[in-house]
Amino acid sequence: MSPTRSGPLILQGCGRTEMLITYRFRLYPNETQSGVMEETLETCRRLYNAMLADRIENRTGFYEQKRMLVELKRDNKFLEAIHSQVLQDVMLRLDKAYQAFFVGLAKRPRFRRKDRYNSFRYPQLGGFKIIGNRLRLSKIGSVKMKVHRSIEEASKTCTVVRDVDQWYACISVEAEKYNPRPTEAQVLDRPIGVDLGITNLVALSDGTKFPNPRYLPGSIKQIKRLQRNLSGKKRGSNNRMKTKVALGKAWRKVRRQRDDYAHRLSHHLANHYSTIVFEDLHIPSMVKNHSLASAITDASWGQLRQLTAYKAERHGGRVILVEPRGTSQKCSGCGEVVPKELSERVHHCPRCGLVVDRDVNAARNILKAGQELAHVEAEPLLVQRRKRISKFGQ
């Protein structure tokens, strides 16, 4: 498996470049260990909800809640059974949720129900350790792990994730330097414009097209059938739980198909092109169109853009985002605006006579906009910044 969707985080300082990379490994806990991990998740979820309620009612801050945790552990055997740093990380998770809300990156934190809290984290190496093909977790034990690649760097954190009926360990490592072999893109310095769509998932400015695999329609009948069965099952029954797990597996299959295609396509773009230009699409606004919401979600545009960005950076390239307005209507040959309906798939320019696929024409316009933006960023400022004059004489 490749690194997780978050990709590497580049940190610069003191004359060196550090990169945080997260690797994901499959865990195979026994029945006892699986039960302890389930209890750990449930306890963390209840603690998260309790601290959220405390913040709402009493406006308690992060550090005050950390001090409260010491008192809570003395009277709660479930909290006592969990590693202290895992509990502290629950507080940190809630605080980060609030910080993201305050700066406008997320909605207000909400209470988590049982199937909406699926991970807990060991923030330091002392709570976990890799020994051969096993992962030793504090207060849980030594869990069998599928080590499909060696970890040469020092481990920083370990996040245990439940994915329906499977368990994974996401281990973050810190690499001081990353020097990959020169790729074709670095040698040839080839920029490319990328137009994202539904008919063709990707159309490149050089005329290359990648079809949209449309994985959701292939599984939608099974998903709808399981959803109908789930709604008819009695709450709390074993049959309802079995149906719920089957439904989760069906959605997981679709998600993994999307992930695999996005990883392969982003790897191709990062390896073959030095500069990759995307449209800066605001996908949350686009999915408000209920006619296209399912198709846009199934295409996973945002994931493809994110994966391409970190892979291009790791290979010495870059990703540029440009304003999407007018890229489909403007002629890439002469700049003439040629209005077209969404159903028109071929661009015909009455001014210069250019006839080309609509998506390829858009990709060429995207590439031009990206090259202009890169040129502007490289040029020095022509106007010096003047000191602001205040009426108060400051």
C-alpha positions in Angstrom: 0.0 0.0 0.0 1.0 3.6 -0.6 1.0 6.4 1.9 -2.3 7.6 3.2 -4.4 10.2 1.3 -3.0 13.0 3.5 0.4 12.6 1.9 3.6 14.1 3.3 3.9 17.3 5.2 7.0 19.4 4.3 8.7 21.2 7.2 11.6 23.6 6.6 13.9 25.0 9.2 17.5 25.3 10.4 18.8 24.7 6.8 17.2 21.3 6.3 14.0 20.0 4.9 11.9 17.5 6.9 9.0 15.4 5.6 6.3 13.7 7.6 5.0 10.6 5.8 2.2 8.3 7.0 2.3 4.6 6.2 -0.8 2.4 6.6 -0.5 -1.2 7.8 -3.2 -3.8 8.2 -3.6 -5.2 11.8 -4.8 -8.7 12.7 -5.9 -8.5 16.3 -7.1 -11.6 18.1 -10.6 -11.7 19.6 -9.5 -10.3 23.0 -7.4 -7.5 21.5 -10.2 -6.6 19.1 -12.6 -6.3 22.1 -10.1 -4.1 24.0 -9.7 -1.8 20.9 -13.5 -1.6 20.5 -13.7 -0.6 24.2 -11.0 2.0 23.7 -12.8 3.6 20.9 -16.1 3.7 22.8 -14.4 5.2 25.9 -12.7 7.8 23.7 -16.0 8.6 22.0 -17.8 9.1 25.4 -14.9 11.3 26.6 -15.1 13.4 23.5 -18.8 13.9 23.8 -18.5 14.7 27.6 -15.8 17.3 27.0 -17.8 18.8 24.1 -20.8 19.1 26.4 -18.6 20.8 29.0 -17.3 23.3 26.5 -20.8 24.2 25.4 -22.3 24.5 28.9 -19.3 25.9 30.8 -17.1 27.3 28.1 -14.1 25.4 29.6 -10.8 25.8 27.8 -8.4 23.2 26.5 -5.9 23.3 29.4 -8.6 23.3 32.0 -10.1 20.2 30.5 -6.6 18.5 30.5 -6.5 19.2 34.3 -10.0 17.8 34.7 -8.9 14.6 33.0 -6.6 13.7 35.9 -9.6 13.9 38.3 -11.9 11.9 36.0 -9.4 9.0 35.7 -9.4 8.5 39.4 -13.1 7.7 39.5 -13.5 6.0 36.2 -12.2 2.5 35.6 -12.7 2.7 31.8 -10.5 5.8 31.6 -7.9 4.2 33.8 -7.7 1.2 31.4 -6.5 3.5 28.5 -3.1 4.9 28.0 -2.9 8.5 29.3 -1.6 10.0 26.1 -4.5 8.5 24.1 -6.9 10.3 26.4 -5.0 13.5 26.1 -5.1 13.2 22.4 -8.9 13.1 22.6 -8.8 16.6 24.2 -6.4 17.8 21.5 -8.7 16.4 18.8 -11.7 18.4 20.2 -9.5 21.5 20.5 -8.4 21.2 16.9 -12.0 20.8 15.8 -12.8 24.1 17.5 -9.8 25.9 16.0 -10.8 24.7 12.5 -14.3 26.0 13.1 -13.1 29.4 14.3 -11.0 30.0 11.2 -13.8 28.8 8.9 -12.3 25.5 7.8 -15.0 23.3 9.2 -18.4 23.3 10.8 -19.1 23.5 14.5 -17.9 20.3 16.4 -20.8 17.9 16.9 -21.4 15.0 19.2 -20.1 11.7 17.8 -22.4 8.7 17.6 -21.0 5.2 17.8 -20.2 4.7 14.1 -18.8 8.2 13.7 -15.7 7.8 15.9 -13.3 5.2 14.4 -9.8 6.0 15.5 -7.5 6.7 18.5 -3.9 7.9 18.4 -0.7 7.4 20.3 1.1 10.8 19.9 4.5 9.6 21.1 6.7 6.6 20.5 6.4 5.5 24.2 2.8 4.3 23.7 3.7 2.0 20.7 6.6 0.1 19.3 7.2 -2.0 16.2 8.8 -5.4 16.9 9.3 -7.5 13.8 5.9 -8.1 12.3 4.0 -7.1 15.4 2.9 -3.7 16.8 3.0 -3.4 20.6 0.3 -1.0 21.8 0.2 0.1 25.4 -2.7 -1.3 27.4 -3.7 -3.4 24.4 -0.8 -5.8 23.8 1.2 -7.1 20.9 -0.9 -7.1 17.7 0.0 -8.9 14.5 0.7 -6.5 11.7 1.3 -7.0 7.9 4.6 -5.1 7.4 4.6 -4.8 3.6 7.5 -2.3 3.7 10.3 -1.5 6.0 10.3 1.7 8.1 13.8 3.1 8.2 12.9 6.5 9.7 12.0 7.1 13.4 8.4 6.6 14.1 6.5 9.7 15.5 2.9 8.8 16.0 0.6 5.8 15.6 -3.1 6.1 14.8 -5.3 2.9 15.1 -8.2 3.1 12.7 -11.3 0.9 12.4 -12.5 0.4 8.9 -15.9 -1.5 9.2 -14.6 -4.9 10.3 -10.9 -4.3 9.7 -8.1 -2.6 11.7 -5.2 -0.5 10.4 -2.2 1.3 12.0 -1.3 4.6 10.4 2.3 5.3 11.5 3.9 8.7 10.8 7.6 8.9 10.3 9.9 11.9 9.8 12.3 11.9 6.9 15.0 14.6 6.9 15.7 14.4 3.2 14.0 12.9 0.2 16.0 12.6 -3.1 14.1 10.5 -5.6 15.6 9.5 -8.9 15.2 12.1 -11.7 11.9 11.4 -13.4 11.0 12.0 -17.0 9.2 15.2 -16.0 12.3 16.7 -14.3 14.5 15.9 -17.3 12.1 17.3 -20.0 10.4 20.0 -17.9 7.0 19.3 -19.3 4.0 21.4 -18.1 0.5 20.2 -18.6 -3.1 21.5 -18.1 -5.7 19.3 -16.6 -9.5 19.6 -17.1 -11.6 17.6 -14.7 -14.9 16.3 -16.0 -17.5 13.6 -15.7 -17.6 12.1 -19.2 -13.8 12.0 -19.2 -12.4 12.1 -15.7 -9.2 13.9 -17.0 -8.5 15.6 -20.3 -4.9 16.9 -20.7 -3.8 19.8 -22.9 -1.8 17.5 -25.1 -4.9 15.6 -26.1 -4.6 12.7 -23.7 -7.9 11.6 -22.1 -8.5 9.3 -19.1 -12.0 7.8 -18.9 -14.2 8.1 -15.8 -14.5 4.5 -14.4 -17.8 5.3 -12.6 -17.5 2.8 -9.8 -20.6 3.8 -7.9 -23.2 2.7 -10.6 -21.6 -0.8 -10.5 -22.4 -1.2 -6.8 -25.5 1.0 -6.4 -28.0 -1.8 -6.7 -26.4 -3.8 -3.9 -26.1 -0.7 -1.8 -29.8 0.2 -2.2 -30.8 -3.3 -1.5 -28.8 -3.4 1.7 -30.1 0.0 2.8 -33.7 -1.2 2.3 -32.9 -4.3 4.3 -31.3 -2.3 7.1 -34.3 0.0 7.5 -36.5 -3.1 8.1 -34.4 -4.7 10.7 -35.1 -4.2 14.4 -32.8 -1.8 16.2 -30.3 -3.6 18.4 -30.8 -7.0 16.8 -27.9 -9.1 15.4 -29.5 -9.2 12.0 -29.4 -5.4 11.9 -25.7 -5.4 12.9 -24.9 -7.9 10.2 -26.7 -5.9 7.5 -25.0 -2.7 8.7 -21.5 -4.4 8.4 -22.4 -5.7 4.9 -23.5 -2.2 3.8 -20.3 -0.7 5.2 -18.3 -3.3 3.1 -20.2 -2.3 0.0 -19.3 1.3 0.4 -15.8 0.4 1.3 -15.4 -1.4 -2.0 -16.4 1.7 -3.9 -14.1 3.9 -1.8 -11.1 1.6 -2.4 -11.8 1.5 -6.1 -11.8 5.3 -6.2 -8.6 5.5 -4.1 -6.8 3.0 -6.3 -7.7 4.8 -9.6 -6.8 8.2 -8.1 -3.4 6.9 -6.9 -2.5 5.4 -10.2 -3.6 8.5 -12.2 -1.9 11.0 -9.9 1.3 8.8 -10.0 1.2 9.0 -13.8 0.8 12.8 -13.8 3.6 13.4 -11.2 6.0 11.2 -13.1 5.5 12.5 -16.6 4.9 16.3 -16.1 6.9 18.9 -14.2 4.2 21.5 -13.7 0.5 20.4 -13.4 -2.2 23.0 -13.7 -5.7 22.3 -12.3 -8.8 24.4 -12.0 -9.5 25.8 -8.5 -12.9 24.2 -8.4 -15.1 24.8 -5.3 -16.5 21.3 -5.2 -18.9 21.8 -2.1 -20.8 24.4 -4.1 -20.9 22.2 -7.2 -22.5 19.2 -5.4 -25.4 21.4 -4.5 -26.7 20.7 -8.0 -28.6 17.5 -7.2 -28.5 16.3 -10.8 -24.7 16.1 -10.9 -23.9 15.6 -7.2 -23.6 11.8 -7.3 -21.5 11.9 -10.5 -19.2 14.6 -9.1 -18.7 12.8 -5.8 -18.0 9.5 -7.6 -15.3 11.2 -9.8 -13.3 12.2 -6.7 -11.8 15.4 -8.2 -10.6 16.8 -4.9 -8.8 13.6 -4.0 -7.1 13.4 -7.3 -5.9 17.0 -7.0 -4.6 16.4 -3.5 -2.8 13.2 -4.3 -1.2 14.8 -7.4 0.0 17.8 -5.4 2.0 15.9 -2.8 3.4 13.4 -5.3 4.5 16.2 -7.7 6.2 17.9 -4.8 8.0 14.8 -3.8 9.3 14.4 -7.3 10.5 18.0 -7.6 7.4 19.3 -9.5 4.6 21.6 -8.6 0.8 21.9 -8.9 -0.8 25.3 -9.8 -4.5 26.2 -9.3 -6.1 28.7 -11.6 -9.5 30.4 -11.8 -11.9 28.1 -13.6 -14.2 30.8 -15.0 -14.4 30.8 -18.8 -12.0 28.0 -19.5 -14.6 26.0 -21.4 -16.0 28.9 -23.4 -12.8 30.6 -24.5 -11.0 29.4 -27.6 -7.5 28.2 -26.9 -6.3 29.2 -30.4 -7.3 32.9 -30.6 -9.0 33.8 -27.4 -12.4 34.3 -28.8 -15.3 33.5 -26.4 -17.5 30.8 -28.0 -20.6 30.1 -25.8 -21.5 26.4 -25.6 -24.1 24.4 -23.8 -23.0 21.6 -21.5 -24.2 19.0 -24.1 -21.9 20.4 -26.8 -18.8 18.3 -26.6 -16.8 19.7 -29.6 -15.4 23.3 -29.7 -15.9 25.1 -33.0 -14.3 28.5 -33.3 -15.9 30.8 -36.0 -12.9 33.2 -35.8 -9.9 31.0 -36.3 -11.6 27.7 -37.4 -10.2 25.6 -34.5 -12.1 22.4 -34.1 -11.1 20.4 -31.0 -12.7 18.4 -28.2 -14.3 20.7 -25.6 -12.4 19.3 -22.7 -9.0 19.5 -24.5 -9.7 23.1 -25.4 -10.4 23.8 -21.7 -7.2 22.0 -20.6 -5.2 24.2 -23.0 -6.7 27.4 -21.6 -6.0 26.1 -18.1 -2.4 25.5 -19.0 -2.0 29.0 -20.4 -3.5 30.5 -17.3 -1.1 28.5 -15.1 1.9 29.5 -17.1 0.9 33.2 -16.8 0.4 32.8 -13.1 3.8 31.1 -12.7 5.4 33.9 -14.8 3.9 36.6 -12.6 5.1 34.8 -9.4 8.6 34.7 -10.8 8.8 38.4 -11.7 9.9 40.9 -9.0 7.6 43.6 -7.9 7.8 46.7 -10.1 6.3 49.1 -7.5 8.0 49.5 -4.2 5.9 49.2 -1.1 5.5 52.6 0.5 5.2 53.3 4.2 1.6 54.1 5.2 1.0 57.7 6.2 -1.2 58.1 9.2 -3.0 61.2 10.2 -1.7 60.7 13.7 1.9 61.0 12.6 2.8 57.3 13.4 
